[in-house]
Amino acid sequence: MEKNDNQIQGILAFITTNKDRYLGGDPLCLFAKDAEELKEIANAIAEVFLADLFYLKDGDCLIIKK
């Protein structure tokens, strides 16, 4: 079976700066103190796992593996 490069294999993490949207659980959910810390955490995780970043309109970030 061939791998579809556009298909998402899974969400690795969700990062937010809003305590009301921090839920914990699976996938990993992280709370950042501000937008700068959010970007630093997101970039580090994406680099280690060779994953893609997707920033939501509200400033939250999903890290997905394709």
mmJSON file of the N, C-alpha and C atoms, coordinates in Angstrom:
{"data_MODEL":{"atom_site":{
"group_PDB":["ATOM","ATOM","ATOM","ATOM","ATOM","ATOM","ATOM","ATOM","ATOM","ATOM","ATOM","ATOM","ATOM","ATOM","ATOM","ATOM","ATOM","ATOM","ATOM","ATOM","ATOM","ATOM","ATOM","ATOM","ATOM","ATOM","ATOM","ATOM","ATOM","ATOM","ATOM","ATOM","ATOM","ATOM","ATOM","ATOM","ATOM","ATOM","ATOM","ATOM","ATOM","ATOM","ATOM","ATOM","ATOM","ATOM","ATOM","ATOM","ATOM","ATOM","ATOM","ATOM","ATOM","ATOM","ATOM","ATOM","ATOM","ATOM","ATOM","ATOM","ATOM","ATOM","ATOM","ATOM","ATOM","ATOM","ATOM","ATOM","ATOM","ATOM","ATOM","ATOM","ATOM","ATOM","ATOM","ATOM","ATOM","ATOM","ATOM","ATOM","ATOM","ATOM","ATOM","ATOM","ATOM","ATOM","ATOM","ATOM","ATOM","ATOM","ATOM","ATOM","ATOM","ATOM","ATOM","ATOM","ATOM","ATOM","ATOM","ATOM","ATOM","ATOM","ATOM","ATOM","ATOM","ATOM","ATOM","ATOM","ATOM","ATOM","ATOM","ATOM","ATOM","ATOM","ATOM","ATOM","ATOM","ATOM","ATOM","ATOM","ATOM","ATOM","ATOM","ATOM","ATOM","ATOM","ATOM","ATOM","ATOM","ATOM","ATOM","ATOM","ATOM","ATOM","ATOM","ATOM","ATOM","ATOM","ATOM","ATOM","ATOM","ATOM","ATOM","ATOM","ATOM","ATOM","ATOM","ATOM","ATOM","ATOM","ATOM","ATOM","ATOM","ATOM","ATOM","ATOM","ATOM","ATOM","ATOM","ATOM","ATOM","ATOM","ATOM","ATOM","ATOM","ATOM","ATOM","ATOM","ATOM","ATOM","ATOM","ATOM","ATOM","ATOM","ATOM","ATOM","ATOM","ATOM","ATOM","ATOM","ATOM","ATOM","ATOM","ATOM","ATOM","ATOM","ATOM","ATOM","ATOM","ATOM","ATOM","ATOM","ATOM","ATOM","ATOM","ATOM","ATOM","ATOM"],
"id":[1,2,3,4,5,6,7,8,9,10,11,12,13,14,15,16,17,18,19,20,21,22,23,24,25,26,27,28,29,30,31,32,33,34,35,36,37,38,39,40,41,42,43,44,45,46,47,48,49,50,51,52,53,54,55,56,57,58,59,60,61,62,63,64,65,66,67,68,69,70,71,72,73,74,75,76,77,78,79,80,81,82,83,84,85,86,87,88,89,90,91,92,93,94,95,96,97,98,99,100,101,102,103,104,105,106,107,108,109,110,111,112,113,114,115,116,117,118,119,120,121,122,123,124,125,126,127,128,129,130,131,132,133,134,135,136,137,138,139,140,141,142,143,144,145,146,147,148,149,150,151,152,153,154,155,156,157,158,159,160,161,162,163,164,165,166,167,168,169,170,171,172,173,174,175,176,177,178,179,180,181,182,183,184,185,186,187,188,189,190,191,192,193,194,195,196,197,198],
"type_symbol":["N","C","C","N","C","C","N","C","C","N","C","C","N","C","C","N","C","C","N","C","C","N","C","C","N","C","C","N","C","C","N","C","C","N","C","C","N","C","C","N","C","C","N","C","C","N","C","C","N","C","C","N","C","C","N","C","C","N","C","C","N","C","C","N","C","C","N","C","C","N","C","C","N","C","C","N","C","C","N","C","C","N","C","C","N","C","C","N","C","C","N","C","C","N","C","C","N","C","C","N","C","C","N","C","C","N","C","C","N","C","C","N","C","C","N","C","C","N","C","C","N","C","C","N","C","C","N","C","C","N","C","C","N","C","C","N","C","C","N","C","C","N","C","C","N","C","C","N","C","C","N","C","C","N","C","C","N","C","C","N","C","C","N","C","C","N","C","C","N","C","C","N","C","C","N","C","C","N","C","C","N","C","C","N","C","C","N","C","C","N","C","C","N","C","C","N","C","C"],
"label_atom_id":["N","CA","C","N","CA","C","N","CA","C","N","CA","C","N","CA","C","N","CA","C","N","CA","C","N","CA","C","N","CA","C","N","CA","C","N","CA","C","N","CA","C","N","CA","C","N","CA","C","N","CA","C","N","CA","C","N","CA","C","N","CA","C","N","CA","C","N","CA","C","N","CA","C","N","CA","C","N","CA","C","N","CA","C","N","CA","C","N","CA","C","N","CA","C","N","CA","C","N","CA","C","N","CA","C","N","CA","C","N","CA","C","N","CA","C","N","CA","C","N","CA","C","N","CA","C","N","CA","C","N","CA","C","N","CA","C","N","CA","C","N","CA","C","N","CA","C","N","CA","C","N","CA","C","N","CA","C","N","CA","C","N","CA","C","N","CA","C","N","CA","C","N","CA","C","N","CA","C","N","CA","C","N","CA","C","N","CA","C","N","CA","C","N","CA","C","N","CA","C","N","CA","C","N","CA","C","N","CA","C","N","CA","C","N","CA","C","N","CA","C","N","CA","C","N","CA","C","N","CA","C"],
"label_alt_id":[null,null,null,null,null,null,null,null,null,null,null,null,null,null,null,null,null,null,null,null,null,null,null,null,null,null,null,null,null,null,null,null,null,null,null,null,null,null,null,null,null,null,null,null,null,null,null,null,null,null,null,null,null,null,null,null,null,null,null,null,null,null,null,null,null,null,null,null,null,null,null,null,null,null,null,null,null,null,null,null,null,null,null,null,null,null,null,null,null,null,null,null,null,null,null,null,null,null,null,null,null,null,null,null,null,null,null,null,null,null,null,null,null,null,null,null,null,null,null,null,null,null,null,null,null,null,null,null,null,null,null,null,null,null,null,null,null,null,null,null,null,null,null,null,null,null,null,null,null,null,null,null,null,null,null,null,null,null,null,null,null,null,null,null,null,null,null,null,null,null,null,null,null,null,null,null,null,null,null,null,null,null,null,null,null,null,null,null,null,null,null,null,null,null,null,null,null,null],
"label_comp_id":["MET","MET","MET","GLU","GLU","GLU","LYS","LYS","LYS","ASN","ASN","ASN","ASP","ASP","ASP","ASN","ASN","ASN","GLN","GLN","GLN","ILE","ILE","ILE","GLN","GLN","GLN","GLY","GLY","GLY","ILE","ILE","ILE","LEU","LEU","LEU","ALA","ALA","ALA","PHE","PHE","PHE","ILE","ILE","ILE","THR","THR","THR","THR","THR","THR","ASN","ASN","ASN","LYS","LYS","LYS","ASP","ASP","ASP","ARG","ARG","ARG","TYR","TYR","TYR","LEU","LEU","LEU","GLY","GLY","GLY","GLY","GLY","GLY","ASP","ASP","ASP","PRO","PRO","PRO","LEU","LEU","LEU","CYS","CYS","CYS","LEU","LEU","LEU","PHE","PHE","PHE","ALA","ALA","ALA","LYS","LYS","LYS","ASP","ASP","ASP","ALA","ALA","ALA","GLU","GLU","GLU","GLU","GLU","GLU","LEU","LEU","LEU","LYS","LYS","LYS","GLU","GLU","GLU","ILE","ILE","ILE","ALA","ALA","ALA","ASN","ASN","ASN","ALA","ALA","ALA","ILE","ILE","ILE","ALA","ALA","ALA","GLU","GLU","GLU","VAL","VAL","VAL","PHE","PHE","PHE","LEU","LEU","LEU","ALA","ALA","ALA","ASP","ASP","ASP","LEU","LEU","LEU","PHE","PHE","PHE","TYR","TYR","TYR","LEU","LEU","LEU","LYS","LYS","LYS","ASP","ASP","ASP","GLY","GLY","GLY","ASP","ASP","ASP","CYS","CYS","CYS","LEU","LEU","LEU","ILE","ILE","ILE","ILE","ILE","ILE","LYS","LYS","LYS","LYS","LYS","LYS"],
"label_asym_id":["A","A","A","A","A","A","A","A","A","A","A","A","A","A","A","A","A","A","A","A","A","A","A","A","A","A","A","A","A","A","A","A","A","A","A","A","A","A","A","A","A","A","A","A","A","A","A","A","A","A","A","A","A","A","A","A","A","A","A","A","A","A","A","A","A","A","A","A","A","A","A","A","A","A","A","A","A","A","A","A","A","A","A","A","A","A","A","A","A","A","A","A","A","A","A","A","A","A","A","A","A","A","A","A","A","A","A","A","A","A","A","A","A","A","A","A","A","A","A","A","A","A","A","A","A","A","A","A","A","A","A","A","A","A","A","A","A","A","A","A","A","A","A","A","A","A","A","A","A","A","A","A","A","A","A","A","A","A","A","A","A","A","A","A","A","A","A","A","A","A","A","A","A","A","A","A","A","A","A","A","A","A","A","A","A","A","A","A","A","A","A","A","A","A","A","A","A","A"],
"label_entity_id":["1","1","1","1","1","1","1","1","1","1","1","1","1","1","1","1","1","1","1","1","1","1","1","1","1","1","1","1","1","1","1","1","1","1","1","1","1","1","1","1","1","1","1","1","1","1","1","1","1","1","1","1","1","1","1","1","1","1","1","1","1","1","1","1","1","1","1","1","1","1","1","1","1","1","1","1","1","1","1","1","1","1","1","1","1","1","1","1","1","1","1","1","1","1","1","1","1","1","1","1","1","1","1","1","1","1","1","1","1","1","1","1","1","1","1","1","1","1","1","1","1","1","1","1","1","1","1","1","1","1","1","1","1","1","1","1","1","1","1","1","1","1","1","1","1","1","1","1","1","1","1","1","1","1","1","1","1","1","1","1","1","1","1","1","1","1","1","1","1","1","1","1","1","1","1","1","1","1","1","1","1","1","1","1","1","1","1","1","1","1","1","1","1","1","1","1","1","1"],
"label_seq_id":[1,1,1,2,2,2,3,3,3,4,4,4,5,5,5,6,6,6,7,7,7,8,8,8,9,9,9,10,10,10,11,11,11,12,12,12,13,13,13,14,14,14,15,15,15,16,16,16,17,17,17,18,18,18,19,19,19,20,20,20,21,21,21,22,22,22,23,23,23,24,24,24,25,25,25,26,26,26,27,27,27,28,28,28,29,29,29,30,30,30,31,31,31,32,32,32,33,33,33,34,34,34,35,35,35,36,36,36,37,37,37,38,38,38,39,39,39,40,40,40,41,41,41,42,42,42,43,43,43,44,44,44,45,45,45,46,46,46,47,47,47,48,48,48,49,49,49,50,50,50,51,51,51,52,52,52,53,53,53,54,54,54,55,55,55,56,56,56,57,57,57,58,58,58,59,59,59,60,60,60,61,61,61,62,62,62,63,63,63,64,64,64,65,65,65,66,66,66],
"pdbx_PDB_ins_code":[null,null,null,null,null,null,null,null,null,null,null,null,null,null,null,null,null,null,null,null,null,null,null,null,null,null,null,null,null,null,null,null,null,null,null,null,null,null,null,null,null,null,null,null,null,null,null,null,null,null,null,null,null,null,null,null,null,null,null,null,null,null,null,null,null,null,null,null,null,null,null,null,null,null,null,null,null,null,null,null,null,null,null,null,null,null,null,null,null,null,null,null,null,null,null,null,null,null,null,null,null,null,null,null,null,null,null,null,null,null,null,null,null,null,null,null,null,null,null,null,null,null,null,null,null,null,null,null,null,null,null,null,null,null,null,null,null,null,null,null,null,null,null,null,null,null,null,null,null,null,null,null,null,null,null,null,null,null,null,null,null,null,null,null,null,null,null,null,null,null,null,null,null,null,null,null,null,null,null,null,null,null,null,null,null,null,null,null,null,null,null,null,null,null,null,null,null,null],
"Cartn_x":[0.842,0.0,0.888,0.594,1.384,0.906,1.839,1.524,0.989,-0.084,-0.637,-0.002,0.837,1.57,0.675,-0.555,-1.457,-2.336,-2.269,-3.112,-2.452,-3.2,-2.68,-2.632,-1.456,-1.313,-1.804,-1.689,-2.181,-1.795,-2.491,-2.159,-1.208,-0.014,0.976,0.77,0.369,0.204,-0.711,-1.311,-2.117,-1.523,-1.214,-0.606,-1.472,-1.737,-2.585,-2.033,-2.466,-2.152,-3.407,-4.512,-5.787,-6.115,-6.154,-6.419,-7.778,-8.733,-10.059,-10.042,-9.053,-8.974,-7.985,-7.289,-6.345,-7.125,-7.106,-7.899,-7.056,-5.82,-4.997,-5.463,-4.807,-5.232,-4.446,-5.107,-4.469,-5.151,-4.461,-3.006,-2.482,-1.178,-0.527,-1.079,-1.458,-1.987,-1.113,-0.541,0.377,-0.165,0.127,-0.259,1.001,1.043,2.178,1.793,2.777,2.47,2.155,2.707,2.445,2.715,2.44,2.587,4.027,4.973,6.392,6.775,6.369,6.666,5.951,4.729,3.98,4.765,5.28,6.027,7.322,8.003,9.243,8.983,7.947,7.592,7.17,6.301,5.788,6.918,7.81,8.921,9.839,10.11,10.987,10.363,9.091,8.413,8.332,7.959,7.843,9.177,10.252,11.575,11.985,11.769,12.163,11.39,10.1,9.255,9.051,9.754,9.597,8.125,7.462,6.021,5.72,4.461,3.997,3.255,3.386,2.682,1.471,0.378,-0.826,-1.327,-1.233,-1.698,-3.164,-3.967,-5.387,-5.617,-6.764,-7.072,-7.033,-7.307,-7.322,-5.932,-4.889,-3.529,-3.023,-3.909,-3.497,-2.728,-2.051,-1.236,-1.461,-1.633,-1.679,-0.368,0.185,1.351,0.873,0.975,0.442,1.548,1.374,2.312,1.629,2.309,1.786,2.586],
"Cartn_y":[-1.176,0.0,1.241,2.197,3.414,4.45,5.223,6.289,7.498,8.081,9.3,10.476,11.271,12.357,13.465,13.55,14.602,14.162,12.905,12.384,12.597,13.107,13.333,12.006,11.686,10.477,10.692,11.922,12.196,13.573,13.998,15.249,14.903,15.507,15.235,16.11,17.365,18.269,19.433,19.977,21.194,22.155,23.39,24.37,25.618,26.156,27.329,28.266,29.521,30.488,30.817,30.162,30.42,29.275,29.571,28.526,27.853,28.559,27.978,26.917,26.938,25.942,24.825,24.934,23.887,22.742,21.588,20.453,19.285,19.163,18.005,16.776,15.661,14.409,14.058,13.333,12.837,13.495,14.207,14.367,15.281,15.362,16.22,17.634,18.235,19.598,20.415,21.495,22.317,23.729,24.344,25.723,26.575,27.583,28.496,29.823,30.497,31.75,32.907,32.852,33.91,33.382,34.23,33.821,33.463,34.17,33.888,32.493,32.155,30.82,29.742,30.027,29.085,28.742,29.762,29.542,28.768,29.063,28.354,26.877,26.581,25.19,24.468,25.103,24.489,24.183,25.115,24.904,23.774,23.713,22.662,21.282,21.146,19.848,19.448,20.379,20.079,19.659,20.303,19.956,18.544,18.213,16.892,15.775,15.979,14.934,15.074,16.035,16.278,16.443,17.286,17.47,18.87,19.084,20.357,21.152,22.474,23.373,23.944,24.056,24.686,25.653,26.956,27.984,28.289,28.21,28.505,30.013,30.479,31.911,32.507,31.705,32.202,32.227,31.835,31.863,30.536,29.569,28.235,27.543,26.473,25.762,24.258,23.629,22.171,21.714,20.647,20.034,18.698,18.549,17.358,16.606,15.304,14.445,13.935,14.148,13.656,12.475],
"Cartn_z":[0.0,0.0,0.0,-0.864,-0.962,0.047,0.546,1.492,0.728,1.222,0.655,1.393,0.717,1.351,1.883,1.435,1.903,3.061,3.428,4.488,5.85,6.796,8.141,8.889,9.456,10.247,11.675,12.147,13.484,13.977,15.016,15.687,16.817,16.793,17.824,19.054,18.845,19.977,19.625,20.656,20.58,21.596,21.171,22.063,22.059,23.243,23.378,24.443,24.389,25.436,26.248,25.926,26.577,27.536,28.828,29.837,29.638,29.044,28.812,27.719,26.842,25.771,26.086,27.208,27.601,28.233,27.577,28.048,28.55,28.092,28.456,27.702,27.953,27.335,26.096,25.201,23.991,22.797,21.947,21.873,22.987,23.063,24.033,23.917,25.027,25.045,25.982,25.452,26.228,26.375,27.517,27.778,27.769,26.906,26.821,27.474,28.076,28.781,27.832,26.603,25.627,24.217,23.213,21.81,21.464,22.044,21.778,22.272,23.481,24.013,23.205,22.782,21.962,20.693,20.023,18.781,19.033,20.124,20.459,20.711,21.501,21.802,20.525,19.754,18.53,17.546,17.338,16.403,16.868,18.159,18.679,18.495,18.833,18.69,17.214,16.358,14.927,14.336,14.756,14.241,14.661,15.901,16.413,15.72,15.507,14.93,13.422,12.791,11.358,10.997,11.775,11.637,11.09,10.755,10.216,11.292,11.215,12.12,11.417,12.139,11.61,12.666,12.385,13.319,13.053,14.086,13.985,14.084,13.639,13.649,15.055,16.062,17.439,18.081,17.312,17.817,18.342,18.487,18.923,17.805,18.144,17.155,17.254,16.104,16.011,15.366,15.876,15.265,14.721,13.396,12.744,12.016,11.937,11.215,9.962,8.836,7.552,7.092],
"occupancy":[1.0,1.0,1.0,1.0,1.0,1.0,1.0,1.0,1.0,1.0,1.0,1.0,1.0,1.0,1.0,1.0,1.0,1.0,1.0,1.0,1.0,1.0,1.0,1.0,1.0,1.0,1.0,1.0,1.0,1.0,1.0,1.0,1.0,1.0,1.0,1.0,1.0,1.0,1.0,1.0,1.0,1.0,1.0,1.0,1.0,1.0,1.0,1.0,1.0,1.0,1.0,1.0,1.0,1.0,1.0,1.0,1.0,1.0,1.0,1.0,1.0,1.0,1.0,1.0,1.0,1.0,1.0,1.0,1.0,1.0,1.0,1.0,1.0,1.0,1.0,1.0,1.0,1.0,1.0,1.0,1.0,1.0,1.0,1.0,1.0,1.0,1.0,1.0,1.0,1.0,1.0,1.0,1.0,1.0,1.0,1.0,1.0,1.0,1.0,1.0,1.0,1.0,1.0,1.0,1.0,1.0,1.0,1.0,1.0,1.0,1.0,1.0,1.0,1.0,1.0,1.0,1.0,1.0,1.0,1.0,1.0,1.0,1.0,1.0,1.0,1.0,1.0,1.0,1.0,1.0,1.0,1.0,1.0,1.0,1.0,1.0,1.0,1.0,1.0,1.0,1.0,1.0,1.0,1.0,1.0,1.0,1.0,1.0,1.0,1.0,1.0,1.0,1.0,1.0,1.0,1.0,1.0,1.0,1.0,1.0,1.0,1.0,1.0,1.0,1.0,1.0,1.0,1.0,1.0,1.0,1.0,1.0,1.0,1.0,1.0,1.0,1.0,1.0,1.0,1.0,1.0,1.0,1.0,1.0,1.0,1.0,1.0,1.0,1.0,1.0,1.0,1.0,1.0,1.0,1.0,1.0,1.0,1.0],
"B_iso_or_equiv":[0.0,0.0,0.0,0.0,0.0,0.0,0.0,0.0,0.0,0.0,0.0,0.0,0.0,0.0,0.0,0.0,0.0,0.0,0.0,0.0,0.0,0.0,0.0,0.0,0.0,0.0,0.0,0.0,0.0,0.0,0.0,0.0,0.0,0.0,0.0,0.0,0.0,0.0,0.0,0.0,0.0,0.0,0.0,0.0,0.0,0.0,0.0,0.0,0.0,0.0,0.0,0.0,0.0,0.0,0.0,0.0,0.0,0.0,0.0,0.0,0.0,0.0,0.0,0.0,0.0,0.0,0.0,0.0,0.0,0.0,0.0,0.0,0.0,0.0,0.0,0.0,0.0,0.0,0.0,0.0,0.0,0.0,0.0,0.0,0.0,0.0,0.0,0.0,0.0,0.0,0.0,0.0,0.0,0.0,0.0,0.0,0.0,0.0,0.0,0.0,0.0,0.0,0.0,0.0,0.0,0.0,0.0,0.0,0.0,0.0,0.0,0.0,0.0,0.0,0.0,0.0,0.0,0.0,0.0,0.0,0.0,0.0,0.0,0.0,0.0,0.0,0.0,0.0,0.0,0.0,0.0,0.0,0.0,0.0,0.0,0.0,0.0,0.0,0.0,0.0,0.0,0.0,0.0,0.0,0.0,0.0,0.0,0.0,0.0,0.0,0.0,0.0,0.0,0.0,0.0,0.0,0.0,0.0,0.0,0.0,0.0,0.0,0.0,0.0,0.0,0.0,0.0,0.0,0.0,0.0,0.0,0.0,0.0,0.0,0.0,0.0,0.0,0.0,0.0,0.0,0.0,0.0,0.0,0.0,0.0,0.0,0.0,0.0,0.0,0.0,0.0,0.0,0.0,0.0,0.0,0.0,0.0,0.0],
"pdbx_formal_charge":[null,null,null,null,null,null,null,null,null,null,null,null,null,null,null,null,null,null,null,null,null,null,null,null,null,null,null,null,null,null,null,null,null,null,null,null,null,null,null,null,null,null,null,null,null,null,null,null,null,null,null,null,null,null,null,null,null,null,null,null,null,null,null,null,null,null,null,null,null,null,null,null,null,null,null,null,null,null,null,null,null,null,null,null,null,null,null,null,null,null,null,null,null,null,null,null,null,null,null,null,null,null,null,null,null,null,null,null,null,null,null,null,null,null,null,null,null,null,null,null,null,null,null,null,null,null,null,null,null,null,null,null,null,null,null,null,null,null,null,null,null,null,null,null,null,null,null,null,null,null,null,null,null,null,null,null,null,null,null,null,null,null,null,null,null,null,null,null,null,null,null,null,null,null,null,null,null,null,null,null,null,null,null,null,null,null,null,null,null,null,null,null,null,null,null,null,null,null],
"auth_seq_id":[1,1,1,2,2,2,3,3,3,4,4,4,5,5,5,6,6,6,7,7,7,8,8,8,9,9,9,10,10,10,11,11,11,12,12,12,13,13,13,14,14,14,15,15,15,16,16,16,17,17,17,18,18,18,19,19,19,20,20,20,21,21,21,22,22,22,23,23,23,24,24,24,25,25,25,26,26,26,27,27,27,28,28,28,29,29,29,30,30,30,31,31,31,32,32,32,33,33,33,34,34,34,35,35,35,36,36,36,37,37,37,38,38,38,39,39,39,40,40,40,41,41,41,42,42,42,43,43,43,44,44,44,45,45,45,46,46,46,47,47,47,48,48,48,49,49,49,50,50,50,51,51,51,52,52,52,53,53,53,54,54,54,55,55,55,56,56,56,57,57,57,58,58,58,59,59,59,60,60,60,61,61,61,62,62,62,63,63,63,64,64,64,65,65,65,66,66,66],
"auth_comp_id":["MET","MET","MET","GLU","GLU","GLU","LYS","LYS","LYS","ASN","ASN","ASN","ASP","ASP","ASP","ASN","ASN","ASN","GLN","GLN","GLN","ILE","ILE","ILE","GLN","GLN","GLN","GLY","GLY","GLY","ILE","ILE","ILE","LEU","LEU","LEU","ALA","ALA","ALA","PHE","PHE","PHE","ILE","ILE","ILE","THR","THR","THR","THR","THR","THR","ASN","ASN","ASN","LYS","LYS","LYS","ASP","ASP","ASP","ARG","ARG","ARG","TYR","TYR","TYR","LEU","LEU","LEU","GLY","GLY","GLY","GLY","GLY","GLY","ASP","ASP","ASP","PRO","PRO","PRO","LEU","LEU","LEU","CYS","CYS","CYS","LEU","LEU","LEU","PHE","PHE","PHE","ALA","ALA","ALA","LYS","LYS","LYS","ASP","ASP","ASP","ALA","ALA","ALA","GLU","GLU","GLU","GLU","GLU","GLU","LEU","LEU","LEU","LYS","LYS","LYS","GLU","GLU","GLU","ILE","ILE","ILE","ALA","ALA","ALA","ASN","ASN","ASN","ALA","ALA","ALA","ILE","ILE","ILE","ALA","ALA","ALA","GLU","GLU","GLU","VAL","VAL","VAL","PHE","PHE","PHE","LEU","LEU","LEU","ALA","ALA","ALA","ASP","ASP","ASP","LEU","LEU","LEU","PHE","PHE","PHE","TYR","TYR","TYR","LEU","LEU","LEU","LYS","LYS","LYS","ASP","ASP","ASP","GLY","GLY","GLY","ASP","ASP","ASP","CYS","CYS","CYS","LEU","LEU","LEU","ILE","ILE","ILE","ILE","ILE","ILE","LYS","LYS","LYS","LYS","LYS","LYS"],
"auth_asym_id":["A","A","A","A","A","A","A","A","A","A","A","A","A","A","A","A","A","A","A","A","A","A","A","A","A","A","A","A","A","A","A","A","A","A","A","A","A","A","A","A","A","A","A","A","A","A","A","A","A","A","A","A","A","A","A","A","A","A","A","A","A","A","A","A","A","A","A","A","A","A","A","A","A","A","A","A","A","A","A","A","A","A","A","A","A","A","A","A","A","A","A","A","A","A","A","A","A","A","A","A","A","A","A","A","A","A","A","A","A","A","A","A","A","A","A","A","A","A","A","A","A","A","A","A","A","A","A","A","A","A","A","A","A","A","A","A","A","A","A","A","A","A","A","A","A","A","A","A","A","A","A","A","A","A","A","A","A","A","A","A","A","A","A","A","A","A","A","A","A","A","A","A","A","A","A","A","A","A","A","A","A","A","A","A","A","A","A","A","A","A","A","A","A","A","A","A","A","A"],
"auth_atom_id":["N","CA","C","N","CA","C","N","CA","C","N","CA","C","N","CA","C","N","CA","C","N","CA","C","N","CA","C","N","CA","C","N","CA","C","N","CA","C","N","CA","C","N","CA","C","N","CA","C","N","CA","C","N","CA","C","N","CA","C","N","CA","C","N","CA","C","N","CA","C","N","CA","C","N","CA","C","N","CA","C","N","CA","C","N","CA","C","N","CA","C","N","CA","C","N","CA","C","N","CA","C","N","CA","C","N","CA","C","N","CA","C","N","CA","C","N","CA","C","N","CA","C","N","CA","C","N","CA","C","N","CA","C","N","CA","C","N","CA","C","N","CA","C","N","CA","C","N","CA","C","N","CA","C","N","CA","C","N","CA","C","N","CA","C","N","CA","C","N","CA","C","N","CA","C","N","CA","C","N","CA","C","N","CA","C","N","CA","C","N","CA","C","N","CA","C","N","CA","C","N","CA","C","N","CA","C","N","CA","C","N","CA","C","N","CA","C","N","CA","C","N","CA","C","N","CA","C","N","CA","C"],
"pdbx_PDB_model_num":[1,1,1,1,1,1,1,1,1,1,1,1,1,1,1,1,1,1,1,1,1,1,1,1,1,1,1,1,1,1,1,1,1,1,1,1,1,1,1,1,1,1,1,1,1,1,1,1,1,1,1,1,1,1,1,1,1,1,1,1,1,1,1,1,1,1,1,1,1,1,1,1,1,1,1,1,1,1,1,1,1,1,1,1,1,1,1,1,1,1,1,1,1,1,1,1,1,1,1,1,1,1,1,1,1,1,1,1,1,1,1,1,1,1,1,1,1,1,1,1,1,1,1,1,1,1,1,1,1,1,1,1,1,1,1,1,1,1,1,1,1,1,1,1,1,1,1,1,1,1,1,1,1,1,1,1,1,1,1,1,1,1,1,1,1,1,1,1,1,1,1,1,1,1,1,1,1,1,1,1,1,1,1,1,1,1,1,1,1,1,1,1,1,1,1,1,1,1]
}}}
